[in-house]
Amino acid sequence: MLLALPASGLAQIHPLPDGGQPTDKPPDPNQKFGGLGDNGGRPGAVGQYLIGKVKLEHAALPWDPIPVSVKCDGKVRYTTHADRAGTFLIGSPNGAATPSSKEEAKQFTAQLVGCSVTASWPGFESSSLAVAKRNLQDTPNVGTIVLNPGEAGNGFASATTASAPSSAMKLFEKARNEWIENKRDNAEKDLEKAVEVYPQFAEAWYQLGKIQEGAKSETASTSFSKALAADPKFALPYEHMALRAAQEKHWQDAVNITAKGLESLPQGTIEIWFYNALGEYQTGKLDVAQASAEKSLAMDPLHVEANTEQLLAIILRAKGDTAGALGHLESCQTYFPPGAALELIKEQIAEMKKAGGNPQ
């Protein structure tokens, strides 16, 4: 029989959690790495961790945490995220802010000398920082990563924001601060006021939809639809509308929504390609599904969408390529955290090996 994508594959879209491992919970946007001196260091702690900042050129920091990765010899060695002020911390090998021992932390950070640190945000290109020996001996502050708008990144922000009146922008910024402080109800109310002042405020409609989506409110679909009505070239609402279509098993709707998203942003996003692949798979278009899944996976070295490679394996299995499917499932084992999802991966591997490459 063909393997089915588990229900966890339809979980709510989340940014990459701290530590780089996919989970059902997003990173805490309220986490702040406080208690640091002017140069980012704590007395006596030099060499135990690294710290830095992320900033967006010509844009404010986003509402969601920004993924940060450390690459050594071209391979991702460590992942974390920037806090609400744009600060990131590179700590112990397991990604915890507090290492199990000082020596363990020092040994780990020493291995990162010469490695590069970059950030990832849709529509932006990241500068790169190099970890130097002085970061272990003098200051742990590796510097500031700058994210510059990419040439093809206009679909990740709405052009309507620049036209928003100051009163609407103040409400939008106030809502962001309230959301960061976990005052979700207040943030929702201020976003509602912002779109009342400026009904074409696509990004305010989008953030309002995300808050409503988190509360499992049916009004989220309306807010995302109004975001797209205000600015059809704004790509991000398509991700959430495709998610809702998939949750409701409206597979052709998921295909149609993501197709419109790709018209808006031809290079696509991790999530748009993922939900396009899922919809195409469920409607029996395996070649198209495979191509979309491969594009999503190629854009996602940090596995922000943790289910893409598993979906690709399922598609390959359905096409009779058991060896290719097994290769991808075994890859999933390297980054899935312990839990039900990992156990399902192991079950799928065992089932495929037992079947001996003969799809039923």
NUMARFI-407740 format. One record per residue: z, x, y of N, C-alpha, C, O in turn. Coordinates in pm, whole numbers, padded with zeros to 5 digits, always signed. Each point is the difference from the previous one (the first is absolute). Example, Ala and Ser with C-alpha at 12.3 -4.5 7.8 and 13.67 -1.06 7.14 Angstrom:
<atoms>
+00780+01319-00569+00000-00089+00119+00000+00090+00120+00066+00104-00002;-00138-00139+00107+00006+00082+00119+00073-00077+00109+00017+00051+00111;
</atoms>
This chain:
<atoms>
+00000+00084-00120+00000-00084+00120+00000+00087+00124+00042+00115-00004;-00089-00171+00115+00000+00073+00125+00141-00002+00058+00070-00102-00004;-00030+00216+00058+00131+00006+00064-00005-00071+00133-00101+00005+00070;+00209-00070-00035+00007-00071+00128+00083+00079+00098+00098+00063-00038;-00137-00066+00165+00080+00066+00103+00134-00069+00008+00004-00123+00010;+00108+00199-00013+00131-00063+00005+00026-00066+00134-00063+00032+00100;+00157-00126-00101+00033-00072+00124+00045+00096+00109-00019-00029+00118;+00079+00143-00156+00045+00096+00101-00116+00055+00081+00019+00052+00110;-00142-00063-00166-00117+00045+00074-00032-00087+00119-00083+00036+00083;+00149-00151-00073-00023-00090+00112+00121-00003+00093+00023-00099+00070;+00053+00207-00069+00118+00007+00087-00042+00009+00145-00116+00030+00031;+00209-00055+00056-00029+00006+00144-00040+00141+00040+00055+00098-00052;-00150-00088+00144-00044+00130+00048+00116+00071+00069+00066-00058+00087;-00041+00183-00125+00107+00078+00061-00049+00138+00035-00089+00053-00067;+00144+00008+00170-00030+00141+00026+00060+00087-00111+00082-00045-00079;-00126+00169+00076+00053+00091-00100+00148+00024+00021+00041+00036+00110;+00042-00055-00215+00143+00021+00016+00036+00146+00014-00078+00089-00035;+00196-00065+00087+00051+00135+00013+00009+00062-00138+00046-00064-00095;-00091+00189+00084+00001+00068-00129-00133-00010-00072-00021+00069-00099;-00071-00157+00149-00134-00005-00054-00016-00078-00127-00107+00004-00060;+00210-00075+00014-00012-00074-00124-00019-00148+00029+00072-00056+00083;-00168-00011-00150-00020-00143+00023+00118-00081-00049+00051+00024-00109;-00006-00119+00189+00109-00089-00038-00031-00139+00049-00102-00022+00067;+00189-00073-00099-00018-00135+00050+00057-00016+00140-00017-00106+00061;+00084+00208-00008+00063-00010+00132-00064+00099+00095-00030+00112-00039;+00010-00152+00166-00055+00093+00098+00107+00095+00047+00118-00027-00019;-00156+00139+00082+00100+00086+00059+00071-00072+00112-00056-00091+00062;+00176+00132-00035+00080-00064+00105-00050+00045+00136+00017+00117+00035;-00077-00206+00045-00051+00040+00130+00111+00035+00097-00027+00059+00105;+00150-00093-00138+00113+00028+00089+00060+00138-00024+00081+00046+00079;-00121+00019-00189+00057+00130-00029-00033+00097+00111-00116+00012+00040;+00217+00059+00009-00022+00103+00100+00070+00127-00047+00110-00005-00054;-00177+00117+00076+00056+00127-00042+00079+00058+00116-00046+00092+00068;+00165-00147-00046+00081+00040+00114+00084+00122-00029-00006+00058-00108;+00086-00018+00208+00091+00111-00015-00068+00135+00006+00056+00100-00045;-00178-00095+00101-00074+00124+00006+00011+00060+00139+00009-00071+00100;-00009+00204-00095+00006+00067+00128-00132-00006+00072-00094-00064-00046;+00086+00132+00161-00122-00003+00081-00120+00057-00075-00113-00043+00022;+00138+00140-00109-00111+00058-00076-00016-00064-00137-00073+00052-00084;+00143-00164+00062-00013-00071-00126+00091+00051-00109-00017-00039-00115;+00113+00125+00148+00082+00059-00105+00145-00043+00005+00051-00037+00106;+00015+00044-00219+00144-00020-00009+00063+00138-00020-00054+00081-00075;+00165-00053+00139+00063+00130-00016+00024+00033-00147+00057-00081-00074;-00102+00200+00032+00023+00045-00136-00093-00059-00103+00014+00026-00119;-00110-00107+00164-00087-00069-00097-00142+00056-00001-00085-00053-00072;+00057+00157+00149-00134+00057+00004-00041+00044-00141+00076+00066-00071;-00198-00104+00033-00051+00034-00132+00019-00108-00103-00058+00005-00108;+00142-00105+00141+00027-00106-00097-00101-00115+00010-00017-00076-00095;-00048+00063+00209-00095-00108+00019-00092+00037+00115+00024+00096+00072;-00131-00174-00056-00095+00015+00110-00009-00132+00074+00023-00107-00058;-00056+00115+00184-00008-00122+00081-00116+00011+00098-00039+00111+00038;-00016-00224+00003-00110+00001+00095-00020-00137+00060+00076-00093-00026;-00180+00081+00107-00029-00127+00069-00146-00039-00026-00084+00084-00031;+00059-00212+00046-00136-00054-00005-00022-00079+00128+00086-00078+00041;-00201+00098+00022-00035-00084+00115-00146-00041-00009-00083+00072-00056;+00052-00189+00111-00137-00049+00004-00058+00025+00137+00063-00032+00102;-00180+00090-00098-00068+00024+00127-00063-00130+00049-00071-00068-00074;+00098+00034+00199-00056-00120+00064+00045-00129-00068-00069-00102+00008;+00184+00105-00073+00052-00121-00065+00151+00014-00020+00052+00111-00010;+00016-00225+00006+00143+00000-00026+00025+00015-00150-00089-00026-00081;+00210+00066+00045+00036+00007-00141-00014-00138-00063+00036-00100+00063;-00087+00092-00185-00018-00130-00065+00132-00063-00042+00105+00063+00007;-00112-00186-00051+00119-00073-00045+00050+00052-00135+00120-00006-00028;-00209+00055-00053+00037+00044-00135+00020+00151-00005-00056+00073+00082;+00136-00024-00178+00019+00144-00016-00132+00071-00030-00087-00056-00066;+00073+00178+00116-00122+00078-00019+00018+00097-00116+00091+00083+00004;-00174-00090-00107+00011+00094-00112-00029+00144+00044-00092+00026+00078;+00171+00066-00130-00016+00143+00027-00004+00071-00135+00078-00032-00090;-00169+00128+00075-00009+00072-00127-00005+00150+00022-00046+00048+00103;+00094+00025-00203-00006+00146-00002-00094+00039-00112+00020-00038-00115;-00124+00115+00149-00097+00045-00100+00011+00150-00018+00004+00077+00096;+00000-00036-00222+00002+00141-00035-00119+00026-00093-00013-00065-00104;-00072+00159+00141-00120+00031-00080-00083-00125-00026-00056-00018-00108;+00048-00068+00210-00084-00119-00009+00059-00117-00075-00064-00104-00011;+00187+00119-00040+00064-00108-00075+00123-00050+00074+00075+00078+00058;-00054-00210-00060+00116-00059+00066+00125+00042-00076+00014-00026-00120;+00078+00090+00193+00124+00049-00062+00119-00089+00036+00096-00010-00077;-00103-00054+00193+00115-00077+00049-00050-00107+00095-00092+00024+00078;+00151-00142-00084-00034-00107+00094+00127-00061+00058+00103-00008-00066;-00114-00034+00191+00112-00066+00068-00061-00092+00105-00119-00032-00009;+00194-00012+00106-00055-00082+00108+00076+00028+00129+00116+00043-00003;-00181-00069+00114+00063+00018+00130+00086-00122+00032-00035-00112-00037;+00148+00134+00105+00086-00112+00037-00054-00070+00125-00110+00032+00046;+00185-00126+00008-00049-00083+00112-00028+00082+00126-00076-00044+00086;+00137+00164-00076-00024+00087+00116-00110+00101-00028-00031+00082+00086;-00028-00086-00206-00105+00093-00036+00049+00128-00064-00078+00093-00020;+00208-00085-00013+00058+00120-00062-00008-00008-00152+00027-00105-00058;-00063+00216-00005+00000+00003-00146+00086+00117-00049+00018+00100+00069;+00035-00116-00190+00088+00098-00062-00053+00036-00137-00030-00088-00081;+00019+00217+00053-00040+00049-00131+00124+00062-00061+00047+00105+00043;+00006-00172-00147+00128+00041-00054-00009+00057-00140-00073+00096-00025;+00149-00156-00067+00012+00054-00135-00122-00035-00085-00081-00084+00040;+00067+00148-00156-00117-00024-00085-00023-00144-00038-00115-00041-00018;+00221-00038+00005-00018-00140-00040-00019-00093+00119-00007-00121-00018;-00002+00177+00138-00026-00082+00117+00123-00059+00063-00012-00073+00099;+00132+00101-00151+00121-00055+00059+00035+00074+00127-00025+00120+00012;+00083-00191+00084+00038+00063+00126+00112+00100-00020+00009+00099+00072;+00079-00124-00171+00111+00090-00029-00025+00068-00135+00007-00067-00103;-00035+00197+00101-00029+00067-00126+00123+00012-00086+00112-00013+00049;-00133+00039-00179+00113+00010-00092+00078+00129+00024+00119+00006-00032;-00183+00098+00087+00071+00123+00032-00077+00075+00108-00121-00018+00014;+00192+00102+00062-00064+00078+00106-00101+00097-00059-00109+00017+00054;+00145+00045-00165-00089+00098-00061-00129-00064-00050-00109+00055+00014;+00124-00173-00074-00119-00072-00048-00092-00031+00116-00122+00017-00011;+00179-00063+00122-00080-00033+00117-00070+00122+00056-00118-00006+00034;+00188+00118-00024-00059+00122+00053-00112+00052-00090-00103+00046+00049;+00124-00055-00179-00102+00045-00093-00126-00084+00012-00112+00050-00006;+00133-00182+00025-00115-00089+00011-00078+00026+00130-00122+00015-00004;+00191-00011+00117-00071+00021+00127-00068+00136+00004-00105+00015+00062;+00164+00086-00128-00062+00133-00003-00136-00006-00069-00090+00078+00032;+00074-00170-00126-00127-00014-00072-00109-00065+00086-00117+00000-00038;+00156-00055+00153-00096-00069+00085-00061+00089+00109-00087-00045+00074;+00132+00170-00065-00056+00092+00100-00149+00018-00026-00042+00029-00112;-00038-00048+00217-00145+00009-00013-00066-00132-00030-00123-00011+00006;+00202-00091-00038-00056-00133-00029-00028-00073+00131+00053+00037+00105;-00136-00140-00110-00037-00077+00119+00067-00137+00000+00020-00061-00105;+00015+00015+00225+00065-00130+00017-00091-00088+00085-00038+00038+00111;+00002-00154-00163-00085-00093+00073+00056-00141-00009+00085-00029-00085;-00132-00057+00172+00039-00141-00002-00123-00084-00031-00113+00049+00007;+00136-00175-00041-00111-00088-00035+00020-00136+00065+00103-00065-00020;-00204+00021+00098+00003-00133+00057-00142-00051+00013-00087+00073+00047;+00060-00199-00088-00136-00053+00001-00067+00013+00137+00058-00037+00102;-00181+00091-00102-00077+00012+00122+00030+00123+00082-00058+00019+00106;+00151+00067-00155+00037+00120+00075-00018+00124-00087+00013-00006-00122;-00045+00116+00187-00014+00128-00067+00118+00089+00036+00038+00009+00117;+00019+00055-00217+00123+00076+00019-00025+00148+00026-00087+00062-00061;+00166-00007+00154+00005+00146+00012+00084+00052-00116+00061-00078-00073;-00057+00209+00056+00072+00059-00112+00098+00106+00049-00032+00081+00087;+00151-00084-00143+00101+00101+00032+00021+00089-00122-00007-00046-00113;+00032+00174+00138+00027+00093-00109+00148+00033-00004+00061+00029+00104;-00003-00032-00222+00140+00039-00017+00007+00153+00002-00068+00066-00079;+00149-00011+00169+00010+00145+00015+00137+00051-00042+00095-00077-00013;-00086+00207-00009+00128+00059-00039+00107-00022+00105+00118-00015-00032;-00160+00013+00160+00099-00020+00107+00068-00136-00011+00111-00018+00050;-00179-00079-00115+00062-00132-00018+00117+00005-00098+00084-00089-00002;-00080+00193-00078+00111+00018-00094+00109+00089+00058+00116-00008-00041;-00154+00094+00136+00094+00100+00051+00053-00031+00139+00111+00041+00034;-00190-00112+00047+00036-00022+00140+00017-00148+00032+00112-00047+00023;-00222-00027-00023+00004-00143+00031-00074-00079-00107-00109+00040-00041;+00165-00152-00005-00070-00081-00101-00109-00088+00059-00072-00068-00073;+00058+00069+00206-00097-00086+00067-00141+00056-00017-00033+00105+00056;-00051-00175-00133-00136+00048-00026-00097-00039+00111-00112+00051+00004;+00153-00141+00087-00084-00039+00111-00038-00147-00001+00066-00082-00064;-00172+00050+00135-00044-00139+00017-00139-00021-00058-00095+00069+00037;+00083-00163-00127-00130-00041-00053-00061-00100+00097+00065-00096+00040;-00189+00120-00001-00069-00090+00092-00106-00079-00077-00084+00059-00068;+00089-00190+00080-00101-00087-00060-00096-00045+00109+00039-00068+00095;-00165+00105-00110-00104-00035+00097-00088-00111-00056-00031+00000-00119;-00010-00095+00205-00088-00107-00048-00128+00057-00060-00065+00085+00061;+00030-00131-00181-00121+00046-00065-00124-00067+00058+00010-00102+00069;-00126+00160-00097-00124-00054+00054-00027-00141-00051-00058-00082+00071;+00101+00055-00195-00028-00132-00060+00125-00084-00010+00008-00091-00084;+00090+00119+00169+00129-00065-00016+00023-00123+00085+00112-00049+00006;-00216-00003+00063+00025-00110+00091+00042-00129-00068+00052-00089+00068;-00072+00075-00196+00041-00123-00068+00147-00008-00031+00049-00104-00042;+00023+00214+00062+00142+00003-00031+00087-00044+00117+00121-00017-00016;-00180-00001+00131+00071-00051+00116-00091-00103+00066-00122+00006-00014;+00181-00097+00086-00080-00105+00064-00029+00035+00145+00087+00044+00074;-00211-00066-00037-00039+00024+00139+00068-00098+00095+00005+00024+00121;+00046-00134-00175+00064-00100+00087+00133+00050+00058+00046-00052+00102;+00015+00152-00166+00129+00049+00048-00012+00058+00140+00088-00018+00083;-00198+00090-00058-00019+00062+00132-00013-00104+00110+00024+00030+00117;-00062-00152-00153-00017-00106+00099+00123-00088+00015+00000-00094+00080;+00103+00122-00158+00120-00083+00005+00070+00013+00134+00017+00111+00049;+00025-00222+00012+00076+00008+00125+00134+00068-00023+00051+00001-00112;+00004+00055+00218+00124+00077-00013+00114-00082-00059+00081+00052-00075;-00075-00180+00110+00108-00085-00052-00009-00013-00152+00103+00001-00069;-00226-00012+00015-00018-00010-00145+00032+00134-00066+00060+00002-00108;-00100+00110+00171+00029+00132-00057+00150+00026-00004+00049+00058-00096;+00023-00100+00199+00145+00020+00001+00066-00076-00114+00092+00050-00065;-00140-00172+00040+00053-00079-00111-00034+00065-00135+00081-00001-00093;-00201+00056+00084-00044+00067-00123+00087+00122-00028+00045+00021-00113;-00022+00060+00215+00081+00121-00016+00147-00036-00028+00067+00066-00079;-00020-00171+00143+00137-00047-00026+00013-00045-00145+00100+00028-00066;-00202-00097+00017+00001-00047-00139+00003+00117-00097+00067-00006-00103;-00142+00112+00135+00001+00117-00088+00140+00060-00010+00047+00032-00109;+00019-00017+00223+00136+00056-00001+00096-00090-00078+00087+00048-00072;-00104-00179+00088+00086-00094-00073-00026+00007-00150+00093-00007-00080;-00220+00022+00043-00034+00012-00141+00061+00126-00059+00054-00003-00111;-00063+00114+00183+00059+00126-00045+00150-00012-00018+00058+00060-00091;+00006-00140+00177+00145-00020-00007+00039-00109-00099+00115-00044-00004;-00212+00000-00077+00022-00105-00101+00033-00135+00061+00061-00085-00066;-00100+00064+00189+00016-00131+00063-00132-00076-00015-00070-00025+00098;+00040-00008-00222-00131-00058-00031-00024-00134+00070-00110-00027+00048;+00214-00057-00043-00016-00130+00065-00035+00016+00147-00086-00070+00053;+00155+00163+00013-00028+00024+00142-00141+00054+00020-00071-00039+00093;+00031+00130-00183-00134+00056+00009-00106-00108-00016-00099-00003+00072;+00122-00086-00168-00096-00109-00023-00012-00089+00123-00110-00039+00038;+00223+00008+00024-00002-00086+00119-00074+00066+00115-00075-00066+00072;+00097+00198-00053-00067+00068+00111-00149+00016-00026-00080-00002+00095;+00041+00019-00219-00144+00004-00031-00064-00136+00023-00113-00009+00048;+00185-00096-00082-00051-00135+00028-00019-00021+00150-00097-00063+00043;+00190+00116+00036-00013-00009+00146-00119+00083+00048-00072-00041+00091;+00052+00159-00153-00110+00087+00042-00136-00066-00022-00087+00008+00086;+00069-00074-00202-00129-00064-00026-00015-00130+00078-00111-00048+00021;+00224-00008+00023-00009-00118+00088-00050+00042+00138-00080-00069+00062;+00128+00185-00016-00044+00054+00129-00147+00043-00009-00078-00022+00092;+00043+00084-00205-00133+00057-00019-00051-00034-00139+00017+00079-00093;-00080-00195+00076-00043-00047-00133-00100+00093-00071-00016-00010-00121;-00050+00099+00195-00096+00092-00060+00064+00130-00044-00071+00096-00032;+00203-00090+00029+00074+00122-00032+00000+00019-00152+00095-00039-00068;-00202+00099+00015-00019+00010-00145+00111+00079-00069+00047-00039-00107;-00004+00150+00168+00104+00081-00066+00134-00073-00003+00078+00019-00093;-00050-00100+00194+00123-00079-00002-00006-00106-00109+00099-00023-00069;-00214-00043+00054-00016-00096-00109+00018+00069-00135+00062-00054-00091;-00119+00174+00079+00009+00076-00126+00145+00035-00034+00043-00021-00113;+00032+00075+00210+00140+00035-00027+00083-00125-00027+00093+00003-00081;-00125-00111+00149+00069-00127-00026-00026-00045-00143+00091-00045-00069;-00216+00059+00025-00033-00036-00138+00074+00085-00102+00042-00051-00104;-00026+00179+00133+00071+00088-00092+00148-00040-00013+00057+00002-00109;+00004-00038+00223+00140-00044-00006+00011-00129-00080+00090-00016-00082;-00182-00077+00106+00000-00126-00073-00029+00022-00148+00058-00067-00086;-00146+00161+00057-00032+00033-00139+00124+00053-00072+00028-00035-00114;+00048+00122+00184+00122+00054-00058+00103-00108-00030+00080+00013-00092;-00083-00120+00172+00092-00112-00020-00059-00105-00094+00058-00107-00019;-00175+00140-00040-00069-00091-00092-00033-00135+00067+00009-00106-00063;-00046+00113+00189-00034-00122+00074-00150-00028-00012-00083+00090+00007;+00051-00218-00025-00140-00040-00009-00073+00017+00132-00124+00000+00003;+00199+00016+00107-00064+00016+00132-00066+00136+00014-00077+00021+00095;+00104+00073-00185-00058+00134+00009-00153-00007-00002-00066+00070+00076;+00011-00153-00163-00146-00011-00010-00061-00043+00132-00105+00049+00041;+00172-00142+00025-00049-00049+00129+00000+00111+00103-00095+00014+00077;+00201+00067-00076+00010+00110+00097-00108+00104-00026-00062+00049+00094;+00039-00014-00220-00105+00097-00031-00137-00055+00038-00085+00072+00051;+00064-00200-00076-00128-00063+00036-00021+00002+00151-00112+00023+00047;+00218-00046+00029-00011+00001+00146-00023+00142+00052-00066+00019+00102;+00122+00080-00173-00026+00139+00037-00149+00031-00013-00058+00064+00087;-00003-00111-00195-00142+00024-00023-00088-00084+00092-00108+00042+00041;+00155-00161-00008-00075-00084+00095-00004+00067+00137-00099-00008+00072;+00210+00073-00037+00008+00069+00129-00085+00127+00000-00058+00037+00102;+00052+00030-00217-00076+00125-00010-00051+00019-00142+00070+00058-00083;-00191-00106+00053-00056+00010-00136-00020+00144-00047-00016+00023-00120;+00017+00073+00212-00020+00141-00036+00130+00072-00031+00000+00119-00030;+00111-00190+00038+00132+00056-00030+00019-00008-00151+00014-00110-00054;-00012+00224-00014-00008+00001-00147+00130-00034-00072-00003-00059-00107;+00118+00095+00164+00125-00008-00075+00038-00140-00049+00053-00011-00111;-00076-00096+00187+00035-00132-00054-00073-00035-00129+00052-00077-00082;-00171+00133+00062-00074-00028-00123+00079+00045-00123-00005-00066-00104;+00079+00178+00116+00080+00048-00113+00100-00106-00046+00013-00027-00119;+00056-00031+00215+00106-00096-00033-00057-00133-00047+00059-00066-00086;-00172+00026+00142-00063-00124-00046-00053+00017-00143+00006-00093-00081;-00057+00213+00051-00046+00027-00137+00118+00002-00096-00010-00049-00113;+00122+00106+00157+00122+00000-00082+00042-00141-00036+00029-00030-00115;-00026-00058+00216+00043-00138-00025-00098-00071-00095+00042-00077-00086;-00171+00104+00101-00098-00060-00091+00024+00047-00142-00011-00078-00095;+00043+00208+00080+00026+00054-00134+00128-00057-00059+00005-00032-00119;+00098+00017+00200+00125-00058-00049-00021-00142-00051+00065-00043-00095;-00157-00028+00159-00029-00137-00040-00111-00007-00106-00043-00109-00040;-00003+00228-00004-00106+00010-00100-00131-00067+00044-00075-00053-00081;+00050+00057+00211-00126-00048+00055-00093+00122+00009-00020+00056+00108;-00036-00017-00220-00068+00129-00010-00127+00006+00083-00029+00103+00061;-00048-00211-00058-00122+00004+00081+00035+00007+00148-00072+00063+00078;+00181-00129-00039+00045+00012+00140+00036+00144+00033-00031+00049+00109;+00097+00019-00203+00036+00141+00022-00126+00084+00020-00004+00088+00087;-00100-00116-00168-00126+00072+00015-00063-00029+00136-00045+00092+00068;+00042-00220-00028-00064-00037+00126+00075+00057+00120-00062+00047+00096;+00195-00050-00101+00081+00051+00111-00020+00150+00017-00019+00049+00111;+00023+00024-00223-00017+00145+00010-00142+00037+00041-00021+00101+00067;-00076-00182-00106-00138+00025+00043-00012-00011+00152-00068+00079+00064;+00136-00179-00008+00001-00013+00147+00071+00118+00065-00041+00049+00106;+00150-00004-00170+00071+00116+00052-00088+00123+00002+00009+00081+00092;-00093-00066-00194-00090+00115-00006-00114-00011+00100-00057+00101+00042;+00024-00223-00004-00098-00016+00108+00060+00050+00131-00068+00060+00083;+00198-00086-00066+00070+00043+00120+00021+00151+00002-00015+00065+00103;+00050-00010-00220+00032+00142-00011-00068+00053-00126+00060-00001-00107;-00186+00047+00118-00078+00037-00119+00066+00105-00089-00020-00003-00122;+00098+00096+00180+00065+00098-00087+00116-00060-00076+00049+00061-00095;-00004-00179+00134+00105-00070-00072+00137+00062+00018+00016+00098+00073;+00082-00156-00140+00136+00053-00004+00043+00005-00146-00067-00056-00087;+00176+00122+00061+00052+00008-00137+00017-00139-00058-00042-00026-00113;+00103-00065+00191+00031-00134-00050-00124-00089-00009-00013-00078-00094;-00077+00089+00190-00121-00083-00004-00081+00034-00125-00047-00090-00070;+00030+00220+00042-00074+00039-00120+00074-00042-00126-00061-00042-00098;+00195+00054+00100+00079-00038-00117-00017-00149-00032-00028-00036-00114;+00046-00049+00214-00009-00144-00027-00143-00045-00026-00022-00099-00069;-00075+00173+00123-00138-00028-00035-00023+00032-00147-00064-00077-00073;+00118+00192+00029-00013+00038-00141+00068-00101-00092-00054-00036-00104;+00173-00008+00143+00074-00097-00081-00075-00132-00010-00011-00058-00108;-00041+00010+00221-00075-00125-00001-00128+00010-00081-00033-00091-00077;-00039+00202+00094-00125+00018-00074+00028+00012-00150-00077-00051-00082;+00186+00118+00044+00037+00010-00141+00029-00138-00058-00048-00034-00108;+00126-00044+00180+00040-00131-00051-00117-00097-00007+00004-00097-00076;-00109+00122+00155-00119-00086-00006-00108+00060-00090-00113-00049-00003;+00148+00156-00069-00089+00054-00102-00105+00099+00047-00088+00036-00078;+00095+00010+00203-00099+00096+00051+00059+00141-00013+00051+00057+00097;-00060-00003-00217+00073+00122-00032-00055+00123+00070+00078+00086+00041;-00208-00075-00025-00057+00118+00066+00042+00005+00147+00038+00105+00052;-00045-00220+00014+00040-00007+00141+00150+00028+00012+00044+00070+00090;+00033-00127-00183+00145+00021+00000+00035+00147-00015+00087+00053+00069;-00157+00014-00161+00027+00143-00022-00030+00080+00126+00079+00086+00039;-00191-00113+00025-00038+00075+00121+00105-00020+00110+00036+00096+00069;+00012-00218-00052+00099-00027+00104+00134+00066-00032+00065+00056+00088;-00024-00061-00215+00126+00063-00039-00007+00151+00020+00097+00061+00044;-00210-00001-00074-00017+00145+00019+00005+00036+00148+00054+00105+00036;-00109-00190+00049+00007+00028+00144+00143-00011+00051+00043+00082+00081;+00031-00181-00127+00140-00016+00041+00081+00121-00044+00080+00054+00077;-00100-00011-00202+00077+00111-00054-00033+00130+00073+00089+00082+00025;-00216-00062+00010-00041+00122+00070+00063+00009+00139+00023+00110+00050;+00005-00225+00012+00060-00003+00133+00152+00014-00004+00065+00008+00104;-00009-00006-00224+00145-00018-00014+00066+00109-00085+00054-00030-00107;-00057+00156+00152+00061+00107-00082+00152-00014-00015+00058+00055-00093;+00006-00128+00185+00145-00019-00008+00037-00125-00079+00119-00030-00016;-00218-00043-00033+00022-00121-00080+00084-00102+00076+00099-00053-00051;-00140+00027+00176+00064-00104+00080-00014-00134-00071+00096-00076-00009;-00216+00047-00043-00020-00116-00087+00012+00051-00143-00095+00053-00057;+00214-00070+00001+00031+00064-00128-00077-00058-00118-00004+00062-00106;-00057-00179+00121-00064-00068-00112-00149+00030-00017-00061-00044-00097;+00003+00119+00193-00145+00017-00004-00047+00072-00126-00095-00043-00064;+00163+00153+00029-00047+00077-00115+00019-00079-00129-00080+00011-00093;+00186-00089+00087+00021-00086-00117-00111-00104-00011-00051-00027-00109;+00014-00031+00223-00110-00097+00000-00130+00066-00043-00076-00058-00077;+00051+00179+00125-00122+00072-00040-00002+00023-00151-00104-00011-00064;+00221+00044+00008+00008+00019-00145-00034-00128-00075-00070+00002-00101;+00120-00114+00151-00025-00130-00063-00150-00033+00006-00057-00053-00096;-00005+00084+00209-00144-00025+00015-00079+00085-00099-00090-00049-00067;+00125+00177+00060-00070+00090-00093+00019-00045-00145-00093+00007-00080;+00211-00052+00048+00028-00051-00136-00088-00120-00030-00055-00012-00109;+00041-00076+00206-00084-00119-00019-00147+00037-00019-00075-00072-00064;+00035+00188+00122-00138+00047-00014-00019+00083-00127-00111+00046-00028;+00220-00025-00049-00010+00075-00124+00026+00148+00013-00013+00073-00097;+00051-00028+00217+00029+00143+00022+00150+00024-00020+00074+00016+00097;-00031-00013-00222+00142+00016-00029+00051+00137+00041+00112+00012+00049;-00193+00092-00068+00043+00135+00036+00027+00010+00151+00100+00057+00043;-00192-00114+00036+00020+00000+00145+00122-00080+00040+00075+00040+00089;-00056-00154-00154+00116-00085+00030+00130+00072-00032+00095-00004+00079;-00090+00069-00195+00121+00072-00038+00032+00112+00097+00116+00024+00033;-00220+00046+00013+00021+00108+00096+00067-00049+00127+00090+00066+00052;-00133-00181-00003+00059-00055+00123+00141-00052-00024+00088+00017+00085;-00064-00080-00199+00135-00050-00030+00098+00116-00015+00114-00008+00045;-00159+00115-00109+00087+00117-00014+00028+00063+00136+00109+00054+00022;-00205-00061+00069+00023+00047+00137+00105-00086+00069+00083+00051+00076;-00087-00182-00101+00099-00091+00060+00143+00040-00039+00093-00015+00079;-00078+00066-00200+00134+00039-00046+00060+00111+00085+00122+00017+00002;-00206+00060+00068+00051+00113+00077+00061-00042+00133+00073+00079+00061;-00102-00201-00014+00055-00040+00130+00069-00136+00001+00058-00038+00102;-00064-00037-00212+00075-00125-00005+00148+00032-00023+00032+00085-00083;+00057-00149+00156+00143+00023-00021+00047-00071-00127-00068-00090-00048;+00184+00129-00006+00053-00070-00117+00017-00149+00032+00038-00037+00111;-00067-00047-00209+00012-00145+00021-00102-00076-00080-00069+00055-00085;+00061-00185+00113-00085-00090-00077-00148+00038+00009-00073-00007-00099;+00028+00048+00220-00141+00035+00017-00039+00120-00086-00106+00000-00062;+00193+00101+00058-00028+00118-00081+00001-00036-00149-00083+00050-00076;+00175-00136+00035+00006-00040-00141-00127-00074-00039-00050+00015-00112;-00003-00096+00205-00124-00072-00028-00116+00098-00017-00085-00018-00088;+00082+00122+00172-00103+00102-00012+00006+00063-00140-00103+00019-00065;+00224+00014+00019+00017+00061-00131-00047-00095-00111-00061+00043-00097;+00090-00173+00114-00044-00098-00098-00153-00008-00004-00060-00011-00107;-00002+00016+00226-00146-00006+00006-00062+00122-00066-00101-00011-00070;+00160+00128+00092-00050+00122-00064+00011-00012-00153-00094+00032-00072;+00210-00079+00026+00021-00015-00145-00099-00100-00059-00054+00022-00108;+00030-00132+00179-00092-00104-00050-00142+00054-00009-00071-00026-00096;+00031+00103+00200-00135+00055-00002-00017+00100-00114-00102-00001-00068;+00202+00086+00048-00012+00101-00107-00001-00069-00138-00069+00044-00092;+00146-00150+00081+00005-00074-00126-00135-00068-00028-00046-00006-00114;-00016-00046+00222-00128-00068-00016-00111+00098-00036-00104-00040-00053;+00127+00168+00082-00096+00103-00039-00133-00009+00071-00104+00039-00053;+00109-00092+00177-00121-00002+00081-00092-00116-00028-00115+00001+00041;+00166-00103-00111-00083-00117-00030+00049-00121+00077+00088-00070-00049;-00142+00043+00173+00044-00115+00077-00029-00129-00073-00101-00014-00068;+00193-00081+00084-00014-00128-00070-00033-00110+00098-00017-00116-00039;
</atoms>
